[in-house]
Amino acid sequence: MAGIFAFTCSCCGEVHEGSPSFAYRAPDPYLTQPEEVQSAGELGTDLCRYTDEDGEHYFARTIIEVPIHGVDEPFLWGVWASLSLESFDHYIETSDQPEEGRSYFGWLSNNLPYYQDTFPLAVEVHPRPDGQRPFLVLHEVEHEFFDDFTNGITIEKAQRIAEIGMHGETKDESRRLIEEAHSHDFASADWPFDDPVNLATFTTKYIVENRHPLMLITHDEEGDWQFLCGTTNNSDDVKISCFGCIYERHPEIAEFSNLPRGWLAWREDENSPWIREEKQPEEN
């Protein structure tokens, strides 16, 4: 018999009742734009648009539901999805009375806590009548969030995700989650590194979102790898990504599989040759 979701938070000790629900006030790409781009664009409660050097971008606020095993109500995410101009205009024109069976292709435009790189996952946007926000259906993909969307999650996992959503996660927790849950199917002959494929590495959101090329690679004395764009030192821009995901996006890093610990590789721009050198001790 299905019941009501409730748990005692391991972070704050409070009892939380009701299935978790988290919402984003804006698409992630909009929030990364400079102030002048945001000001020239539009951000409302349900629609967003802006223009940058890559052109015009359009988004609609939507919901996506993840079933919780043994619980009546699902885990609810209020997220944004990108749309083409044609889809965006049609969605607005028919919002009072959506066409039955009509949906729009889009991209999930928020990175959700706990999961690895949910922006951008391909989605189908399904409008609903009576002023309800559209619901999303994920396109099939090898991704933990798709598996959870399709098969549901345990109460324990729902609590874990909710706690991270409410209180954030430490870098150590983020790394542990990636190394526990994230994997790839590379044949051993195709994996060029000695480190495990699911090793958690440090990168930036600009690398994860494919918005900047790799400019700096470091292999720290402790064995950690960093794959950086060289455009930010803001700790809020740091992302934890599994080694396999970095390699899939940037297979050229294979040439650095023999980069010793305590060494780095860098280049002036994406058309310049890479330079390898030993890291210099940090000054006190």
FIMIFI-495945 format. One record per residue (C-alpha): residue in one letter; x, y, z. Coordinates in steps of 0.02 Angstrom, whole numbers, plus 50000, padded with zeros to 5 digits. Example, Ala and Ser with C-alpha at 12.3 -4.5 7.8 and 13.67 -1.06 7.14 Angstrom:
<nodes>
A506154977550390 S506844994750357 
</nodes>
This chain:
<nodes>
M500005000050000 A500715017049950 G500995029850086 I501575047550121 F503415051750109 A504225057850270 F505985057250341 T507085064250478 C508465074250395 S510205068150437 C510885085850409 C509715096750513 G508765083850617 E507065090650564 V505625079650507 H505095083350329 E503405077250270 G502765075950092 S503675070649935 P505155081949894 S504905096149771 F506255107749704 A506075121649576 Y507275132749479 R506915151049452 A507845151649286 P508725140649158 D510555137749199 P511165145349033 Y510245161649070 L511055163049242 T512795161449166 Q512535176249050 P513285193249089 E512125206149166 E511875215649004 V511265199948913 Q510075195649054 S509405213449060 A509085213648874 G508185196848885 E506595191848975 L506375180649127 G504615177449191 T503835164149300 D503515152649152 L504495159049002 C506275164848968 R507205171448817 Y508855180148784 T510085183548645 D511955180748655 E513385178648532 D512685161548483 G510965168448439 E509245168248519 H508745155948655 Y507005151248715 F506435141748870 A504835136048955 R504625131349137 T504075113249156 I503965099049281 I504695081649282 E504125068049401 V505155053649471 P504155039749556 I504625034949734 H504375016449773 G502945013749893 V502445032149899 D500895040349823 E501665056649765 P503235057449654 F504845067149679 L504455083249585 W505695094249493 G505195111349426 V506445113749285 W506665123349123 A506765116048949 S507465124648795 L506375125748640 S506595130948459 L505825147548409 E504455138448312 S504025127548462 F504125142348582 D502925152848478 H501715138448454 Y501745134448639 I501285152448682 E499935153548546 T499075137548603 S499395138748791 D497545141448832 Q497045126148731 P498525114948687 E498365103448538 E497985085948598 G499485074548574 R500655088848526 S502365089448606 Y504005098648575 F505795092848572 G506925101848695 W508405100748812 L508335099949001 S509155116249052 N509575113849237 N510895103449323 L510025093949463 P510875090049628 Y511555072449653 Y511505068049468 Q512915069749344 D512665082549206 T510775083049181 F511015098849075 P510775095548934 L509765079548922 A508555077748777 V506715079048826 E504975079448753 V503935094048818 H502075090048837 P500915105048861 R499425103248978 P497765112648987 D497035123649123 G498605133549156 Q499615118549212 R501455118549172 P502045106049039 F502755089449094 L504375082149027 V504775064848963 L506615060748949 H507275053348788 E508105036548815 V509935038448862 E511235029648969 H511075040949120 E510625038249302 F509255051349296 F508425042649149 D508495026049243 D507685034149396 F506375043049290 T505925026449209 N506055014449355 G505795025549507 I506895027349661 T506915020149836 I506365030349987 E508175030350045 K508795037649882 A507405050749882 Q507965056150056 R509775057050003 I509365067849852 A508195078849954 E509525081950086 I510785087049953 G509475098249873 M509115106850039 H510835107650115 G512045105549971 E513435092849963 T515255093250005 K516545089849871 D516965073549960 E515135068149956 S514995072849773 R516545062749730 R515925047849829 L514235047949741 I515065048449570 E516285034449611 E514895023649685 A513565026049553 H514385031449391 S515185019249270 H515635016949087 D515825001848975 F517535005548901 A518494989948854 S520124989248950 A521094991148787 D520135007348750 W520455015648918 P522155024348911 F522365029149094 D522985019349244 D521665027549354 P519915019849361 V518645025949233 N517435031549369 L518735041949461 A518005058849512 T518975073049432 F518885091949451 T518295102949309 T517225118449280 K515435120849227 Y516055128649065 I516945112449019 V515445101849071 E514285112748966 N515495112248818 R515615131148818 H517505132648832 P518945121748770 L520165113048885 M521645124448919 L522455117049075 I522665099149135 T523475095349302 H523935078749382 D524165082949566 E525405075049685 E523955066249773 G523385058649608 D521915070249575 W521595076149397 Q520965093449349 F520295097949177 L520105116749170 C519615130549049 G520725144149123 T519315156849129 T518755155949311 N519425153949487 N517695155149565 S517355140249678 D515515140949627 D516045136249450 V516915120149505 K516115103849448 I516515085949492 S516475074749339 C516915056649318 F518485052949218 G517525043049088 C516345057649052 I517815069449028 Y518635056948910 E517045054748809 R516925073648783 H518785076248757 P519605060348690 E521155070648651 I521635069548835 A522245051848800 E523935059248752 F524145064448934 S523905047149007 N525775047049048 L525755064349130 P526675061349295 R525985066349463 G526505084049504 W526485089349321 L525325099949216 A524985103549032 W524365119948964 R524155129648802 E523925147848753 D522345144748651 E521435130048574 N522515130948416 S524175131448508 P525245116348552 W525175109248727 I526635112648844 R527075100648984 E527995106049139 E528235101349320 K527125110749440 Q528035123749544 P527845123249734 E526555135649797 E527275150549889 N526755152550069 
</nodes>
